[in-house]
Amino acid sequence: MSAEIYRDAWGIPHLRADSVRELARAQGLVTARDRAWQLEVERHRARGTSAAVLGVDALPWDRFIRRARLDDTARRCFADLSVKDPETADWVRAYVDGVNEGLADAELPLGAPGRWEPWTPLAVWLATHILFAGFPAKLWRTEAAKHLGEDAVGLFATDGPGTSGSNGWLVSGERTVTGRAVIAGDPHRFIEDPGVYQQIHLSCPEFDVIGLAVPGVPGIAHFGHTGTVAWAITNAMADYQDLYSEKLRRTGAGVEALDPDGSWRRASRHTETIEVAGEEPVEVEVIETARGPVIAGGPEGLDDGTPLALSLRTPPRVTSDLGFSTLLPLLRARRVADVDRAFDQWAEPVNVVQAADTEGGLLHRVAGRVPVRSTANRTRVVPAWEAGHEWTGWHVMPYGELSDGVAVMANQRGPAAPFGVEFAPPHRADRIAALLAEKEKWKAADMPAIHMDTHLASAGPLLDHLAALTDLSPEAAELRATLLAWNRRMDADSSAAALFAAVRGAVVRRLAAHPAFAALTTPPAYPEVLLPWLGLTPRIGYALEHLLRAGQLYGVDRSAEVRAAVEEVALAGPVKTWGESHRLFPWRALPDPAFDGPGLSGDHDCVLCTSAVPGLTDLAARGPAARYVWDLARREDSRWVVPFGASGVPGSPHHRDQLPLWLGGDLVPVVTDFEQLSKESDV
């Protein structure tokens, strides 16, 4: 046969084929065998048909995807790809053929699987990343500035709810024992079961690559090692999607939108029907102006009567290019120059790329497509009917530099700073850099200790307020003394970490309930999928260190609020350990009552970034969706791990066999020698 499937001890698929096309078909087939239910869920999410399978709870997502015209954008991008890059388009088709072949024999929880179309992988990619850049944060900034003034935009600016990030660091050969570079890190996303990353090995006469694939998408886009060059990405935190406030009106012929020149232009309009399991179908009106699809409101405004319609403008919708022409050149890359050229074609999301090769080549750059437009577009909703908010071109992507042989990216302000608004606090990046400075020479085996570091630098402002408190009750004074002696590590077995989290949560809730912020407690009736970015309590929770350090806070007596929070926690009695409440809470399409989320170390500003929502819950829905260490001296010394396992099939021995390793900071060996693998089948 022209393709073979092998497995290692962890059930990770290793594929070998006679051609690039047959390898793509094998990748699609093995992904369907391992992740059939996941692929079916992703297909529905990308098409806006989830509610037909998962019920009414999925309706808000379907409505958003239909109004955003995501499936239509994927079709456009694939049509453009077929014309401009027919080889890649055919490669994607081969992957889809394999998916459909593998799904034909699949047994799924809720009926037979549907058929994948050639553009479905592009739609899956769009659905995975449509909220990745956090454009709904513009709604928050608009509301905050409206009610609290312009200073509120900067005051609350931090890594907001729903955004995703990563740690990534590149250590050049001058700083390693072997003299060859090491790349390591961990992407932070919502933890899903099955996982959002798939460990895979792709081999054919043209290339031999190991890496982390996105199930439903061919190739290895984010993290890969070809043997002579390796690459990894972090979210650049760039802003490249715009929200426009539209003036719409109905006419006898349909809907019109007011343009900047003062004229009314016909908007496209049609109606779609969303099937809902166990319920009546729901109709949704789909409108698109010259700016983009209308994702909220309409001619009659929002559901609460607010006279507002919002359109969304994104690079793939404007250009019909999703950047898939990067994927095959990445697999064929031999040197960093090849990786660099491949990422010149990248579109979305905008990432910081780090790469190194066996000849000493290094790369640290931003990749993606960011439009040139006014500063106002980047910060908030802008009026579509006013001039000055048009896109006028594309920014040239900048390059970064290494410092003392090291480059660290953890979503902080870096080479992409001119393109972003809200970045992650510098704590993770600073901590990684400080750890790497502790010794002169590193090796790949040292990196897991950095992955698992739990120091919480952002605890400082709250602890400073605690240090200044006097006249506390005996119980509160004892709590204060415990926290001031605490080592600031968010370890699962630490009762002091649990105490800190309890006080932090109480402070957040008290600030969120303060009359100064009352106007922000109930946002306009935006679509449900956008509301996490508008929640006052999460916003305060993630921005707490800024709010506690600011010169003044809208008349809030912060010392009094911290004092009350300390007394509240002291009165509640002893807490247990951080891991008792900080537990893994993964997303699954169907509930799994048998899964008891294990306790976790870490916190959202630790290198071990296991994110809860201070003030709301200690449960962690976000965290390292994978960990990797790429060794350029010997690829066989590279390591990787995912939160659960290679298989998405419940009951499989490889469904969750990597979870204990992930929890403990251990990694799975990377195997590249087919003689050390077990052959499963010819395909």
C-alpha positions as CSV (number, residue, x, y, z in Angstrom):
1,M,0.0,0.0,0.0
2,S,1.1,3.6,-0.5
3,A,0.6,4.6,3.2
4,E,1.3,2.9,6.5
5,I,0.1,3.7,10.1
6,Y,2.4,3.0,13.0
7,R,2.0,3.7,16.7
8,D,4.4,4.3,19.6
9,A,3.9,3.2,23.2
10,W,1.5,6.2,23.8
11,G,-0.7,5.5,20.8
12,I,0.6,8.5,18.9
13,P,0.2,8.0,15.1
14,H,3.3,7.8,12.9
15,L,2.5,7.9,9.2
16,R,4.6,6.9,6.3
17,A,3.5,7.3,2.7
18,D,4.9,7.2,-0.9
19,S,3.8,10.8,-1.7
20,V,2.7,14.0,-0.1
21,R,-0.9,13.5,-1.2
22,E,-1.1,10.0,0.1
23,L,0.3,11.2,3.4
24,A,-2.3,13.9,3.7
25,R,-5.0,11.2,3.0
26,A,-3.5,9.0,5.7
27,Q,-3.4,12.0,8.2
28,G,-7.1,12.6,7.6
29,L,-7.9,9.0,7.9
30,V,-6.0,8.4,11.2
31,T,-7.5,11.6,12.6
32,A,-11.0,10.4,11.9
33,R,-10.2,7.0,13.5
34,D,-8.7,8.6,16.6
35,R,-11.0,11.7,16.9
36,A,-14.2,11.0,15.0
37,W,-16.5,12.6,17.5
38,Q,-14.2,15.6,17.9
39,L,-14.2,16.1,14.1
40,E,-18.0,15.8,13.9
41,V,-18.3,18.4,16.7
42,E,-15.8,20.7,14.9
43,R,-17.6,20.4,11.6
44,H,-20.9,21.4,13.2
45,R,-19.3,24.3,15.0
46,A,-17.7,25.5,11.8
47,R,-21.0,25.3,9.9
48,G,-23.3,26.7,12.6
49,T,-25.2,23.5,13.0
50,S,-24.2,22.4,16.5
51,A,-27.7,22.9,17.9
52,A,-29.0,20.2,15.7
53,V,-26.9,17.7,17.5
54,L,-26.1,19.2,20.9
55,G,-29.4,21.0,21.6
56,V,-30.5,24.5,22.5
57,D,-27.4,25.4,24.5
58,A,-25.4,25.5,21.3
59,L,-27.8,27.9,19.6
60,P,-26.0,31.1,20.5
61,W,-22.8,29.8,18.9
62,D,-24.7,28.7,15.7
63,R,-26.4,32.1,15.5
64,F,-23.1,33.9,15.7
65,I,-21.3,31.7,13.2
66,R,-24.2,32.0,10.7
67,R,-24.3,35.8,11.1
68,A,-20.4,36.0,10.8
69,R,-20.7,34.0,7.5
70,L,-17.9,31.8,8.6
71,D,-18.7,28.9,6.3
72,D,-19.0,31.2,3.3
73,T,-15.6,32.7,4.1
74,A,-14.1,29.3,4.2
75,R,-15.6,28.5,0.8
76,R,-14.2,31.7,-0.6
77,C,-10.8,31.1,0.8
78,F,-10.7,27.6,-0.6
79,A,-11.8,28.8,-4.0
80,D,-9.0,31.4,-4.0
81,L,-6.5,28.7,-2.8
82,S,-7.6,26.5,-5.7
83,V,-6.7,29.2,-8.2
84,K,-3.5,30.6,-6.6
85,D,-2.0,27.4,-5.1
86,P,-3.6,24.3,-6.7
87,E,-1.1,22.0,-5.1
88,T,-2.1,23.0,-1.6
89,A,-5.7,22.9,-2.5
90,D,-5.3,19.3,-3.8
91,W,-3.4,18.4,-0.6
92,V,-6.3,19.7,1.5
93,R,-8.7,17.7,-0.6
94,A,-6.6,14.5,0.0
95,Y,-6.8,15.1,3.7
96,V,-10.6,15.5,3.5
97,D,-10.8,12.3,1.5
98,G,-9.0,10.6,4.3
99,V,-11.4,12.1,6.9
100,N,-14.4,10.9,5.0
101,E,-12.9,7.5,4.6
102,G,-12.2,7.2,8.3
103,L,-15.6,8.6,9.3
104,A,-17.4,6.0,7.2
105,D,-16.9,3.4,9.8
106,A,-17.2,5.6,12.9
107,E,-19.8,5.0,15.6
108,L,-20.7,8.3,17.2
109,P,-22.8,9.2,20.3
110,L,-25.5,11.1,18.4
111,G,-25.9,9.5,15.0
112,A,-23.9,9.0,11.9
113,P,-21.2,11.6,11.0
114,G,-21.8,14.1,8.2
115,R,-19.6,14.5,5.1
116,W,-16.6,16.9,5.0
117,E,-16.2,19.2,2.1
118,P,-12.9,20.4,0.7
119,W,-13.2,23.7,2.5
120,T,-14.2,22.2,5.9
121,P,-10.6,22.3,7.3
122,L,-10.5,26.0,6.5
123,A,-13.8,26.5,8.3
124,V,-12.6,24.5,11.3
125,W,-9.5,26.8,11.4
126,L,-11.7,29.9,11.2
127,A,-14.1,28.6,13.9
128,T,-11.2,27.8,16.2
129,H,-9.6,31.2,15.9
130,I,-12.6,33.6,15.2
131,L,-12.5,34.8,18.8
132,F,-8.8,34.3,19.3
133,A,-7.8,37.9,18.9
134,G,-10.5,39.0,21.3
135,F,-12.3,41.6,19.2
136,P,-15.2,41.6,21.7
137,A,-12.8,43.4,24.1
138,K,-13.6,46.5,22.0
139,L,-17.2,46.3,23.3
140,W,-15.8,46.3,26.8
141,R,-13.5,49.3,26.1
142,T,-16.3,51.2,24.6
143,E,-18.6,50.6,27.6
144,A,-15.8,51.3,30.1
145,A,-14.8,54.6,28.4
146,K,-18.5,55.6,28.2
147,H,-19.2,55.2,31.9
148,L,-15.7,55.7,33.5
149,G,-13.8,57.8,31.1
150,E,-10.8,57.2,28.8
151,D,-8.5,56.3,31.6
152,A,-10.5,53.1,32.3
153,V,-9.3,51.6,29.0
154,G,-5.7,51.4,30.2
155,L,-6.6,50.7,33.8
156,F,-8.5,47.5,32.9
157,A,-6.1,46.5,30.1
158,T,-4.8,43.0,30.7
159,D,-5.2,39.5,29.3
160,G,-9.0,39.3,29.2
161,P,-11.4,36.4,29.5
162,G,-11.5,34.1,26.6
163,T,-8.2,35.1,25.0
164,S,-5.5,32.5,24.4
165,G,-1.8,32.7,24.8
166,S,1.4,30.7,25.2
167,N,4.8,30.5,26.7
168,G,7.6,30.1,24.2
169,W,11.4,30.4,24.6
170,L,14.3,29.9,22.2
171,V,17.7,29.1,23.7
172,S,20.5,29.5,21.1
173,G,23.4,27.1,20.8
174,E,25.7,29.4,22.6
175,R,23.6,28.8,25.7
176,T,23.2,25.0,25.5
177,V,25.3,22.1,26.5
178,T,25.2,20.6,23.0
179,G,25.9,23.8,21.1
180,R,22.6,23.5,19.2
181,A,19.5,25.4,20.0
182,V,16.5,24.3,22.1
183,I,12.9,25.6,21.6
184,A,10.4,25.0,24.3
185,G,7.0,26.2,25.5
186,D,3.3,25.5,26.0
187,P,0.3,26.9,24.2
188,H,-2.5,28.1,26.6
189,R,-6.0,27.5,25.4
190,F,-9.2,26.2,26.7
191,I,-8.6,22.6,27.8
192,E,-10.8,20.3,25.8
193,D,-11.3,16.6,25.9
194,P,-10.2,15.4,23.4
195,G,-7.4,17.9,23.2
196,V,-7.0,20.7,20.7
197,Y,-3.6,19.5,19.7
198,Q,-2.8,16.1,18.2
199,Q,0.8,14.6,18.4
200,I,1.7,13.2,15.0
201,H,4.6,12.1,12.8
202,L,4.4,12.6,9.1
203,S,6.9,11.0,6.8
204,C,7.3,10.7,3.0
205,P,10.2,11.0,0.5
206,E,9.9,14.8,0.6
207,F,10.0,15.3,4.4
208,D,9.8,13.7,7.9
209,V,8.2,15.9,10.5
210,I,6.9,15.5,14.0
211,G,4.7,18.1,15.6
212,L,1.4,19.1,17.1
213,A,-1.5,19.2,14.5
214,V,-4.9,20.7,14.9
215,P,-7.5,17.9,14.4
216,G,-9.4,18.7,11.3
217,V,-6.5,20.6,9.6
218,P,-3.8,19.0,7.5
219,G,-0.1,19.4,8.2
220,I,1.5,20.9,11.3
221,A,0.9,24.7,11.6
222,H,2.1,25.7,15.0
223,F,4.7,23.4,16.5
224,G,7.0,21.2,14.4
225,H,10.4,19.7,14.0
226,T,11.7,18.4,10.6
227,G,15.0,17.1,11.9
228,T,17.0,20.0,10.6
229,V,14.7,22.9,11.6
230,A,12.1,23.4,14.3
231,W,9.5,26.1,14.9
232,A,6.9,27.2,17.5
233,I,4.5,30.1,17.9
234,T,2.9,32.2,20.6
235,N,-0.1,34.5,20.2
236,A,1.3,38.0,19.2
237,M,-1.8,39.7,20.9
238,A,-2.1,41.8,17.7
239,D,-5.4,43.5,16.9
240,Y,-6.5,42.7,13.3
241,Q,-10.3,42.5,13.5
242,D,-12.5,45.6,13.5
243,L,-16.0,46.3,14.8
244,Y,-18.1,48.9,13.2
245,S,-21.3,50.5,14.4
246,E,-23.7,50.5,11.5
247,K,-26.7,52.6,10.6
248,L,-29.1,50.3,8.9
249,R,-32.6,50.8,7.4
250,R,-35.1,48.5,5.8
251,T,-36.5,49.3,2.4
252,G,-38.9,47.6,0.1
253,A,-35.9,45.9,-1.6
254,G,-34.1,44.8,1.6
255,V,-31.6,46.5,3.9
256,E,-29.4,49.5,3.3
257,A,-26.3,50.7,5.3
258,L,-25.1,54.3,5.6
259,D,-21.6,54.7,4.0
260,P,-19.0,57.3,4.9
261,D,-19.8,59.4,1.8
262,G,-23.4,59.9,3.1
263,S,-25.0,57.5,0.7
264,W,-27.1,54.5,1.5
265,R,-25.8,51.3,0.0
266,R,-27.6,48.0,-0.4
267,A,-26.5,45.4,2.1
268,S,-26.7,41.7,1.3
269,R,-29.4,40.0,3.2
270,H,-30.9,36.5,3.5
271,T,-32.5,34.2,6.1
272,E,-31.1,30.9,7.3
273,T,-32.8,28.3,9.4
274,I,-31.0,26.7,12.4
275,E,-32.2,23.2,13.4
276,V,-32.4,22.6,17.2
277,A,-32.5,19.1,18.6
278,G,-35.8,18.7,20.6
279,E,-36.9,22.3,19.8
280,E,-38.5,24.2,16.9
281,P,-36.1,25.5,14.2
282,V,-34.9,29.1,14.6
283,E,-34.6,31.6,11.8
284,V,-31.6,34.0,11.7
285,E,-31.3,37.0,9.5
286,V,-27.9,37.3,7.9
287,I,-26.8,40.8,6.8
288,E,-23.5,42.0,5.3
289,T,-22.5,45.6,4.7
290,A,-19.4,46.9,2.8
291,R,-17.5,46.6,6.1
292,G,-18.4,43.0,6.8
293,P,-21.1,40.7,8.3
294,V,-23.5,42.1,10.9
295,I,-22.9,40.0,14.0
296,A,-25.1,41.9,16.5
297,G,-28.3,43.9,16.2
298,G,-29.8,45.0,13.0
299,P,-32.1,47.7,11.6
300,E,-34.2,47.4,14.7
301,G,-31.2,47.4,17.1
302,L,-30.3,44.9,19.8
303,D,-32.8,42.6,21.5
304,D,-33.1,45.1,24.4
305,G,-34.0,47.9,22.0
306,T,-30.6,49.6,22.0
307,P,-30.4,51.2,18.5
308,L,-27.2,49.4,17.4
309,A,-25.9,47.1,14.7
310,L,-22.3,45.8,14.7
311,S,-20.4,44.5,11.7
312,L,-17.2,42.6,11.9
313,R,-14.3,43.0,9.5
314,T,-11.6,40.3,9.3
315,P,-8.7,39.8,7.0
316,P,-9.8,36.4,5.5
317,R,-13.2,37.9,4.7
318,V,-11.6,40.8,2.9
319,T,-8.8,38.9,1.1
320,S,-10.3,35.4,0.7
321,D,-7.0,34.1,2.0
322,L,-6.5,32.2,5.2
323,G,-2.8,31.6,4.8
324,F,-3.0,27.9,4.1
325,S,-0.2,28.3,1.5
326,T,2.2,28.3,4.5
327,L,1.4,24.7,5.5
328,L,3.2,22.6,2.8
329,P,6.3,24.8,2.7
330,L,6.6,24.4,6.5
331,L,6.6,20.6,6.2
332,R,9.3,20.9,3.5
333,A,11.4,23.4,5.4
334,R,15.1,22.6,6.0
335,R,16.4,25.8,7.4
336,V,15.1,28.9,9.2
337,A,15.1,30.8,5.9
338,D,12.5,28.2,4.7
339,V,10.3,28.7,7.7
340,D,10.7,32.5,7.4
341,R,9.5,32.4,3.7
342,A,6.6,30.1,4.6
343,F,5.3,32.4,7.3
344,D,5.4,35.4,4.9
345,Q,2.2,33.9,3.6
346,W,0.6,33.5,7.0
347,A,-2.7,35.3,7.7
348,E,-4.6,34.4,10.8
349,P,-4.1,34.3,13.8
350,V,-1.2,36.7,14.1
351,N,1.7,34.9,15.9
352,V,5.2,35.4,17.1
353,V,7.3,32.7,15.4
354,Q,10.5,31.2,16.9
355,A,12.6,28.8,14.9
356,A,16.1,27.3,14.9
357,D,18.0,25.0,12.6
358,T,21.0,22.6,12.9
359,E,23.3,25.1,11.2
360,G,22.9,27.7,13.9
361,G,20.2,29.7,12.1
362,L,17.7,31.5,14.4
363,L,14.4,33.2,13.7
364,H,12.2,35.5,15.9
365,R,9.5,37.3,14.0
366,V,5.8,38.2,13.8
367,A,3.7,36.5,11.2
368,G,0.2,37.3,10.0
369,R,-1.9,40.0,8.4
370,V,-2.6,43.2,10.3
371,P,-4.5,46.0,8.4
372,V,-3.3,49.6,8.4
373,R,-6.1,51.8,9.8
374,S,-6.8,54.4,12.4
375,T,-5.8,53.9,16.1
376,A,-9.5,54.2,17.1
377,N,-10.3,51.1,15.1
378,R,-7.9,49.1,17.2
379,T,-9.3,50.2,20.6
380,R,-13.1,50.3,20.2
381,V,-16.2,50.2,18.1
382,V,-16.0,52.8,15.3
383,P,-18.8,54.4,13.3
384,A,-19.2,52.9,9.8
385,W,-20.7,56.1,8.5
386,E,-17.7,58.3,9.3
387,A,-14.6,58.6,7.1
388,G,-11.2,57.7,8.5
389,H,-11.9,54.1,9.5
390,E,-11.1,52.3,6.3
391,W,-8.4,49.7,5.8
392,T,-5.7,51.2,3.7
393,G,-3.1,48.4,3.4
394,W,-1.2,45.8,5.4
395,H,1.6,46.3,7.9
396,V,5.0,44.8,7.3
397,M,5.6,42.2,10.0
398,P,8.6,43.0,12.2
399,Y,11.5,40.8,13.5
400,G,12.6,40.5,17.1
401,E,16.0,39.9,18.6
402,L,17.6,37.6,21.1
403,S,19.1,38.9,24.3
404,D,22.1,36.9,25.7
405,G,21.3,34.1,23.4
406,V,17.7,33.8,24.5
407,A,14.3,35.0,23.2
408,V,11.2,34.7,25.4
409,M,7.6,35.3,24.4
410,A,4.7,35.0,26.7
411,N,2.1,37.3,25.1
412,Q,3.8,40.4,26.6
413,R,4.6,43.5,24.7
414,G,7.2,42.4,22.2
415,P,7.9,42.8,18.5
416,A,4.1,43.0,17.9
417,A,3.6,45.8,20.3
418,P,2.8,48.4,17.6
419,F,-0.1,46.2,16.4
420,G,-1.8,45.4,19.7
421,V,-3.8,47.1,22.5
422,E,-4.1,44.6,25.3
423,F,-1.1,42.3,26.1
424,A,-0.5,39.8,28.9
425,P,1.3,41.2,32.0
426,P,5.0,40.7,31.7
427,H,5.2,38.3,34.7
428,R,5.4,35.0,32.8
429,A,8.0,36.4,30.3
430,D,10.0,38.0,33.1
431,R,10.0,34.8,35.1
432,I,11.1,32.6,32.2
433,A,13.9,35.0,31.4
434,A,15.0,35.1,35.0
435,L,15.0,31.3,35.3
436,L,17.0,31.0,32.0
437,A,19.6,33.5,33.4
438,E,20.3,31.3,36.4
439,K,22.8,29.2,34.6
440,E,25.0,29.6,31.5
441,K,24.3,26.3,29.7
442,W,21.0,24.5,29.3
443,K,19.9,21.2,27.8
444,A,16.5,19.9,26.6
445,A,16.0,17.8,29.7
446,D,16.1,21.0,31.9
447,M,13.0,22.6,30.3
448,P,10.1,20.9,32.1
449,A,11.2,22.6,35.3
450,I,10.5,25.9,33.7
451,H,7.2,24.7,32.3
452,M,6.0,23.9,35.8
453,D,7.2,27.1,37.7
454,T,4.4,28.4,40.0
455,H,5.8,31.7,41.2
456,L,3.0,34.4,41.2
457,A,4.6,37.8,40.7
458,S,1.2,39.5,40.4
459,A,0.4,38.7,44.0
460,G,2.5,41.7,45.0
461,P,0.0,44.6,45.0
462,L,-2.5,42.7,47.1
463,L,0.1,41.6,49.6
464,D,1.3,45.2,49.8
465,H,-2.2,46.2,50.8
466,L,-2.2,43.4,53.4
467,A,1.1,44.6,54.8
468,A,-0.3,48.0,55.4
469,L,-3.4,46.8,57.3
470,T,-3.6,47.3,61.1
471,D,-6.3,46.8,63.8
472,L,-7.4,43.4,62.4
473,S,-9.3,40.8,64.4
474,P,-7.0,38.1,65.8
475,E,-8.1,35.6,63.1
476,A,-7.5,38.1,60.3
477,A,-4.2,39.1,61.8
478,E,-3.1,35.5,61.7
479,L,-4.3,35.1,58.1
480,R,-2.3,38.3,57.2
481,A,0.8,36.9,58.9
482,T,0.5,33.6,57.0
483,L,0.2,35.4,53.6
484,L,3.1,37.8,54.3
485,A,5.3,34.8,55.0
486,W,4.1,32.9,52.0
487,N,6.6,32.1,49.2
488,R,4.2,33.3,46.5
489,R,4.0,29.9,44.8
490,M,0.7,28.6,43.7
491,D,1.3,25.0,44.5
492,A,-1.5,22.5,44.6
493,D,-0.6,21.3,48.1
494,S,-0.2,24.8,49.5
495,S,-2.8,26.1,52.0
496,A,-1.2,29.6,51.9
497,A,-1.9,29.7,48.1
498,A,-5.5,28.7,48.8
499,L,-5.7,31.5,51.4
500,F,-4.4,34.0,48.9
501,A,-6.8,32.9,46.3
502,A,-9.7,33.2,48.8
503,V,-8.7,36.8,49.8
504,R,-8.2,37.7,46.1
505,G,-11.6,36.4,45.1
506,A,-13.2,38.3,48.0
507,V,-11.5,41.5,47.0
508,V,-12.6,41.1,43.4
509,R,-16.2,40.5,44.4
510,R,-16.3,43.5,46.7
511,L,-14.8,45.8,44.0
512,A,-17.3,44.4,41.4
513,A,-20.2,45.2,43.8
514,H,-19.0,48.8,44.5
515,P,-21.3,51.5,43.3
516,A,-18.5,53.1,41.3
517,F,-18.8,50.3,38.7
518,A,-22.5,49.8,38.8
519,A,-23.0,51.1,35.2
520,L,-20.9,48.2,34.0
521,T,-22.7,45.4,35.7
522,T,-25.3,45.0,32.9
523,P,-24.0,45.4,29.4
524,P,-26.2,45.9,26.4
525,A,-27.9,42.8,24.9
526,Y,-25.0,41.7,22.8
527,P,-24.9,38.1,21.5
528,E,-24.3,35.6,24.3
529,V,-21.0,34.4,22.8
530,L,-19.5,37.9,23.3
531,L,-20.6,38.4,26.9
532,P,-17.6,36.8,28.6
533,W,-15.6,39.8,27.5
534,L,-18.1,42.2,29.1
535,G,-18.3,40.5,32.5
536,L,-17.4,43.0,35.2
537,T,-16.1,40.5,37.8
538,P,-13.7,38.7,35.4
539,R,-12.5,42.1,34.1
540,I,-11.7,43.2,37.7
541,G,-10.2,39.8,38.5
542,Y,-7.7,39.9,35.7
543,A,-6.9,43.6,36.1
544,L,-6.7,43.5,39.9
545,E,-3.0,44.3,40.3
546,H,-3.5,47.5,38.1
547,L,-6.6,48.5,40.0
548,L,-4.8,48.1,43.4
549,R,-1.8,50.1,42.2
550,A,-3.6,52.9,40.5
551,G,-3.2,56.4,42.0
552,Q,-6.9,56.5,42.7
553,L,-9.8,54.3,41.7
554,Y,-13.0,56.3,41.2
555,G,-13.3,57.0,44.9
556,V,-13.1,53.4,46.0
557,D,-11.4,53.0,49.4
558,R,-9.3,50.0,48.4
559,S,-7.8,49.5,51.9
560,A,-11.2,49.2,53.4
561,E,-12.3,46.7,50.7
562,V,-9.1,44.6,51.3
563,R,-9.6,44.8,55.1
564,A,-13.2,43.6,54.7
565,A,-12.2,40.8,52.4
566,V,-9.5,39.6,54.9
567,E,-12.0,39.6,57.7
568,E,-14.5,37.8,55.5
569,V,-12.1,35.0,54.7
570,A,-10.9,34.7,58.3
571,L,-14.4,34.4,59.5
572,A,-15.2,31.7,57.0
573,G,-12.7,29.4,58.8
574,P,-9.8,27.3,57.6
575,V,-9.2,26.6,53.9
576,K,-7.7,23.4,52.6
577,T,-5.2,23.5,49.8
578,W,-5.1,25.3,46.4
579,G,-5.5,22.0,44.6
580,E,-8.8,21.3,46.4
581,S,-10.5,24.1,44.6
582,H,-8.2,24.8,41.7
583,R,-9.2,21.8,39.6
584,L,-9.1,20.9,35.9
585,F,-12.5,21.6,34.3
586,P,-12.2,20.7,30.6
587,W,-14.8,21.4,27.9
588,R,-16.5,18.4,26.4
589,A,-19.2,18.4,23.8
590,L,-21.1,15.9,26.0
591,P,-20.8,15.8,29.8
592,D,-18.7,13.1,31.4
593,P,-20.0,12.7,35.0
594,A,-17.3,10.1,35.7
595,F,-14.5,12.6,35.2
596,D,-13.3,14.2,38.4
597,G,-11.0,17.0,37.5
598,P,-7.6,16.7,39.3
599,G,-6.2,19.5,41.5
600,L,-3.7,21.8,39.7
601,S,-0.8,23.9,40.6
602,G,-0.3,27.3,38.9
603,D,-2.4,30.4,38.2
604,H,-3.1,32.7,35.3
605,D,0.1,34.8,35.8
606,C,2.4,31.8,36.6
607,V,4.6,30.2,34.0
608,L,2.4,27.2,34.8
609,C,-0.6,29.1,33.5
610,T,-3.7,27.3,34.7
611,S,-6.3,30.0,34.5
612,A,-9.3,30.3,36.7
613,V,-11.5,33.4,36.9
614,P,-10.7,35.2,40.2
615,G,-13.9,36.2,42.0
616,L,-16.0,33.7,40.1
617,T,-14.4,30.3,40.3
618,D,-11.1,28.5,41.1
619,L,-11.9,25.8,38.4
620,A,-9.4,26.0,35.6
621,A,-10.8,25.8,32.1
622,R,-7.7,27.1,30.4
623,G,-4.1,26.0,30.7
624,P,-1.3,24.3,28.7
625,A,-3.0,22.5,25.8
626,A,0.4,20.8,25.1
627,R,4.0,21.1,26.2
628,Y,7.0,20.6,23.9
629,V,10.8,20.7,23.9
630,W,12.4,20.7,20.5
631,D,16.1,19.7,20.6
632,L,18.1,20.7,17.5
633,A,21.1,18.6,18.5
634,R,19.1,15.3,18.4
635,R,15.5,15.3,17.5
636,E,15.1,12.0,19.5
637,D,15.9,14.0,22.6
638,S,12.8,16.2,22.0
639,R,9.8,15.6,24.3
640,W,6.1,16.5,24.3
641,V,2.9,15.9,26.2
642,V,-0.8,16.7,25.9
643,P,-3.3,16.9,28.8
644,F,-5.2,13.7,28.0
645,G,-3.9,11.4,25.3
646,A,-3.6,10.6,21.6
647,S,-7.1,9.0,21.3
648,G,-10.4,10.7,21.6
649,V,-12.2,7.4,22.0
650,P,-13.5,6.8,25.5
651,G,-12.3,3.6,26.9
652,S,-9.2,3.5,24.7
653,P,-6.0,2.9,26.7
654,H,-4.6,6.1,25.1
655,H,-7.6,8.3,25.9
656,R,-6.2,9.8,29.0
657,D,-2.9,8.0,29.6
658,Q,-0.8,11.2,29.3
659,L,-2.8,13.0,32.0
660,P,-0.6,11.9,35.0
661,L,2.5,13.0,33.1
662,W,0.9,16.3,32.2
663,L,0.0,16.9,35.8
664,G,3.4,16.1,37.1
665,G,5.4,18.0,34.5
666,D,6.8,14.9,32.7
667,L,7.0,14.6,28.9
668,V,6.6,11.7,26.5
669,P,9.7,10.7,24.4
670,V,9.6,11.7,20.7
671,V,10.2,8.6,18.6
672,T,11.1,9.0,14.9
673,D,12.7,5.6,14.0
674,F,10.0,3.5,12.4
675,E,11.9,0.4,13.5
676,Q,11.0,1.2,17.1
677,L,7.3,1.5,16.3
678,S,4.5,-1.0,16.0
679,K,2.8,-1.2,12.6
680,E,-1.0,-0.9,12.8
681,S,-2.1,-1.1,9.2
682,D,-1.6,-0.3,5.5
683,V,-4.1,2.3,4.2
